[in-house]
Amino acid sequence: MSWKDDFLKSISARNILVIGDLMLDKYLWGKVTRISPEAPVPILNLERSHSRLGGAANVALNLRSLGARVSLIGVIGDDVNGENIISLLDESQIARTYVMNVTGIPTTTKTRVIAGHQHVLRVDDEKFLRLAETQEEKFIGNIQRAIENDSPDAIILQDYNKGVFSPGIIRKVLDLSKESGIPVAVDPKKDNFEAYSGATIFKPNLPELSGQFVSPVKPEKVSLEEAVGRLRKTMDIDICCVTLSEHGIYISSKDGSAIYPTAPRNVVDVCGAGDAVISVLTLAYLDGLNDGNAAELANRAGGAVCGVVGVSPVTYSMLQKELSVESFL
């Protein structure tokens, strides 16, 4: 049995806690056949619509679609879109015991208008979240209970910079995970970089990493080594993974550093690729895979969802099919 078979077989035994910004992704699909006489804009003839889990909820969906058990911690508004997220979580068998309902804020919702396979418009309904002191205490209490009751194998912090992760909450999660010996994987946004010091896996994309420095970071080994080296001087990180879009992924760990290229493919939509990558990187770490094998999983999982229009998870069958193709590393 190969390492790929062993990895796929091990997923069902994993229990992951996902914490982060929850979103609802709505889609309006149709055809554009004419321009409006009222303004120079296309008229979409609506054919169908549906909603999907987004943000940290999509990370949870990726893990569940791969076969892992998942618990989710986040915040939704007291509105119809929040109710839709709860329904979708239940349909996907994702534990949402610790999802908080907060009045006075809208559930972060992104509505995409798609004509054929072409994105025409995106409408964002959101408000930066600032939890009151009592709400933050409840949020931290949910994290403590999830760790105590669910005994997760790993924790993923999915930061979309919508306000869930205050420096206090980040520090508390990292402290609790350290006390419990639970590895933490982080998919950051640039505003909270240094707050995640002590994370096990740190996965920025290239623009997020580049945003930490005066000079831009290039998708080249020398440039990445210099930037990640400077980052690691101030942050206690075991593994730093930088996603490089069509250039693949850069991984720096105790075993060294390298850029692992991805295979050329027809990219339909990059939405959700990062969610798939952080999911499989976390599972790969729990499986004890080396950097090269982890990179292959990340590249294949991210590439698989780029072949689908809209935010979609990588499923077990999709990853199994991807791994059956001869390695390109």
C-alpha positions in Angstrom: 0.0 0.0 0.0 1.4 3.4 -1.0 1.6 6.5 1.2 -1.3 8.0 -0.7 -3.5 5.0 0.1 -2.5 5.2 3.8 -3.3 8.9 3.8 -6.7 8.5 2.3 -7.5 5.6 4.7 -6.5 7.6 7.8 -8.8 10.6 7.1 -11.9 9.0 8.6 -10.1 8.7 12.0 -9.4 12.4 12.2 -11.3 14.9 14.3 -10.7 18.6 13.5 -11.8 21.8 15.2 -12.2 24.7 12.8 -12.5 28.2 14.2 -13.0 31.3 12.1 -15.1 33.7 10.0 -18.2 32.1 8.8 -19.8 33.1 5.5 -22.6 32.2 3.2 -21.9 32.1 -0.5 -25.0 32.7 -2.7 -25.1 32.1 -6.5 -27.4 33.5 -9.1 -26.9 31.6 -12.4 -28.4 32.6 -15.8 -27.8 33.9 -19.3 -27.2 37.4 -20.6 -28.8 38.0 -24.0 -29.2 41.8 -24.0 -28.2 45.1 -22.4 -30.7 47.0 -20.2 -32.4 50.0 -21.9 -32.2 51.8 -18.5 -28.4 51.7 -18.2 -25.5 50.2 -20.0 -25.6 47.0 -17.9 -26.3 43.4 -18.8 -29.6 41.8 -18.0 -29.3 38.3 -16.4 -32.2 35.9 -17.1 -32.2 34.0 -13.9 -32.2 30.2 -14.3 -31.3 28.9 -10.9 -29.9 29.9 -7.5 -28.3 28.2 -4.6 -26.2 28.8 -1.4 -23.0 27.2 -0.2 -20.9 27.3 3.0 -18.1 29.9 2.8 -15.2 31.1 4.8 -14.3 28.9 7.8 -17.5 26.9 7.2 -16.1 25.9 3.8 -12.9 24.6 5.4 -15.1 22.5 7.7 -17.0 21.3 4.6 -13.7 20.4 2.9 -12.7 18.2 5.9 -16.1 16.6 6.2 -16.2 15.9 2.4 -12.9 14.2 2.7 -14.3 12.0 5.5 -13.0 13.6 8.7 -15.1 14.5 11.7 -15.5 18.3 12.2 -16.6 20.8 14.8 -17.0 24.4 14.0 -16.7 27.6 16.0 -17.8 31.0 14.6 -20.4 33.7 14.6 -23.5 34.3 12.5 -26.1 37.0 12.5 -29.7 36.7 13.7 -31.0 36.6 10.2 -32.2 34.4 7.3 -28.6 33.9 6.0 -27.5 32.7 9.4 -30.3 30.2 9.4 -29.2 29.1 5.9 -25.7 28.4 7.3 -27.1 26.3 10.1 -29.2 24.3 7.7 -26.2 23.7 5.4 -24.1 22.6 8.4 -26.7 20.2 9.4 -27.0 18.8 5.9 -23.2 18.3 5.8 -23.1 16.7 9.3 -20.8 19.4 10.6 -21.1 19.9 14.4 -22.3 23.4 15.1 -22.8 23.3 18.8 -20.4 26.2 19.3 -21.6 28.5 16.5 -22.7 31.8 18.2 -25.7 33.8 17.1 -25.2 37.5 17.5 -27.9 40.2 17.0 -27.1 43.5 15.4 -24.8 42.2 12.7 -25.5 40.6 9.3 -24.3 37.2 8.5 -21.4 37.7 6.2 -22.8 36.9 2.7 -21.3 37.1 -0.7 -23.7 36.9 -3.6 -22.2 36.1 -7.0 -24.0 36.7 -10.3 -22.8 34.3 -13.0 -23.7 34.4 -16.6 -22.7 31.0 -18.1 -19.3 30.5 -16.6 -18.5 34.2 -16.3 -18.7 36.1 -13.0 -20.6 39.3 -13.8 -21.0 40.8 -10.3 -20.4 40.1 -6.6 -22.4 41.7 -3.9 -21.0 41.6 -0.3 -23.3 42.0 2.7 -21.1 42.3 5.7 -20.1 44.3 8.7 -16.7 44.1 10.5 -17.4 42.2 13.7 -16.5 43.5 17.1 -17.5 41.2 19.9 -18.5 42.8 23.2 -16.6 41.7 26.2 -19.3 39.3 27.3 -19.6 37.9 23.8 -15.8 37.3 23.6 -15.9 35.5 26.9 -18.6 33.3 25.6 -16.6 32.7 22.4 -13.5 31.7 24.4 -15.7 29.5 26.6 -16.9 27.7 23.5 -13.3 27.0 22.5 -12.5 25.6 25.9 -15.5 23.4 25.8 -14.8 22.1 22.3 -11.2 21.2 23.3 -12.3 19.5 26.5 -15.4 17.7 25.1 -14.3 16.9 21.5 -10.5 16.2 22.0 -9.7 17.4 18.5 -6.5 16.0 16.8 -5.8 19.5 15.4 -7.3 23.0 15.3 -7.5 25.2 12.1 -7.8 28.9 12.5 -9.3 30.4 9.3 -9.0 34.1 9.3 -10.8 36.2 6.6 -10.3 39.4 8.5 -14.1 39.8 9.3 -13.4 40.4 13.0 -13.8 37.1 14.8 -10.1 36.9 15.6 -9.1 39.6 18.1 -5.5 39.4 19.4 -7.0 38.1 22.7 -8.9 35.3 21.1 -5.9 34.3 19.0 -3.6 34.2 22.1 -6.2 32.2 24.1 -6.6 29.6 21.3 -2.8 29.1 21.0 -2.3 28.9 24.8 -5.1 26.4 25.2 -3.8 24.3 22.3 -0.3 24.3 23.7 -1.6 23.2 27.1 -3.5 20.3 25.4 -0.7 19.4 23.0 -2.9 20.1 20.0 -1.3 21.3 16.7 -2.7 24.5 15.3 -2.8 25.3 11.5 -3.4 29.0 10.5 -4.6 30.5 7.3 -4.0 34.2 8.1 -4.8 37.5 6.7 -2.1 40.2 6.8 -3.6 42.2 9.7 -3.0 39.5 12.3 0.3 37.9 11.2 2.4 38.3 14.3 -0.4 37.5 16.7 -0.2 33.9 15.4 3.3 33.3 16.9 3.5 29.7 18.2 1.3 28.1 15.4 2.3 24.7 14.1 1.5 25.4 10.5 1.3 28.9 9.1 -0.1 29.2 5.5 -0.2 32.7 4.0 -0.5 33.2 0.3 2.1 35.2 -1.6 0.3 38.6 -1.5 -0.3 38.2 2.2 3.3 37.4 2.9 4.5 40.2 0.6 2.3 42.6 2.5 4.5 42.2 5.6 7.5 43.8 3.9 8.5 47.0 2.1 9.8 45.2 -1.0 7.5 42.6 -2.7 8.2 38.9 -2.3 8.7 37.1 -5.5 7.7 33.4 -6.2 11.3 32.5 -6.3 13.3 30.4 -3.7 15.8 33.1 -2.7 13.1 35.8 -2.2 10.9 33.4 -0.3 13.7 32.1 1.9 14.6 35.6 2.8 11.1 36.7 3.6 10.1 33.5 5.5 13.4 33.6 7.4 12.8 37.1 8.6 9.2 36.1 9.5 10.4 33.2 11.6 12.9 35.3 13.5 9.9 37.0 15.1 7.4 34.1 15.1 7.7 30.7 16.6 6.4 28.6 13.7 7.1 25.0 13.0 6.1 24.9 9.3 5.5 27.8 7.0 3.7 27.1 3.7 3.2 29.8 1.2 0.8 29.2 -1.7 2.1 30.6 -5.0 -1.0 30.2 -7.2 0.1 28.7 -10.6 3.7 28.3 -9.2 2.7 25.7 -6.6 3.6 25.9 -2.9 6.7 26.8 -0.9 7.3 24.9 2.3 9.9 25.8 5.0 10.3 23.3 7.9 13.0 21.7 10.0 13.8 19.5 7.0 14.6 22.4 4.8 12.8 24.5 2.2 11.7 24.2 -1.4 9.2 25.3 -4.0 7.0 22.4 -5.1 5.5 23.2 -8.5 2.0 22.3 -9.5 0.9 20.7 -12.8 -0.5 23.0 -15.5 -4.3 22.7 -15.7 -7.3 24.6 -16.9 -8.3 27.0 -14.1 -12.0 27.8 -14.0 -12.3 29.5 -10.6 -9.7 30.0 -7.8 -12.3 30.6 -5.1 -12.0 28.1 -2.3 -8.5 26.8 -3.3 -6.9 28.0 -0.1 -9.6 26.3 2.0 -8.8 23.0 0.4 -5.1 23.5 0.8 -5.1 24.3 4.6 -7.5 21.3 5.1 -5.2 18.7 3.4 -2.0 20.2 4.9 -3.4 19.7 8.4 -4.4 16.2 7.6 -0.9 15.5 6.1 0.8 16.8 9.2 -1.3 14.5 11.4 -0.3 11.6 9.1 3.4 12.5 9.5 4.0 13.0 5.8 7.2 14.7 4.6 7.2 18.1 2.9 7.1 16.8 -0.6 4.2 14.5 0.0 2.3 17.2 1.8 3.0 19.6 -1.0 1.7 17.2 -3.6 -1.6 16.8 -1.6 -1.9 20.6 -1.3 -1.2 21.2 -5.0 -3.7 18.5 -6.1 -6.4 19.5 -3.7 -6.2 23.2 -4.6 -6.0 22.4 -8.3 -9.0 20.1 -8.1 -11.4 22.8 -6.8 -10.0 25.3 -9.3 -11.7 23.3 -12.0 -15.2 24.0 -10.5 -17.1 27.2 -10.8 -17.8 28.8 -7.4 -16.6 27.9 -4.0 -16.7 24.1 -3.7 -14.9 21.6 -1.4 -12.5 19.0 -2.4 -14.1 15.6 -1.8 -12.7 12.2 -1.1 -13.4 10.9 -4.6 -11.9 14.1 -6.2 -8.7 13.7 -4.2 -8.5 10.0 -4.8 -8.8 10.6 -8.5 -6.2 13.3 -8.4 -3.8 11.0 -6.5 -4.2 8.2 -9.0 -2.5 10.4 -11.7 1.3 10.0 -11.9 3.1 12.4 -9.6 4.4 15.6 -11.2 6.8 16.4 -8.4 
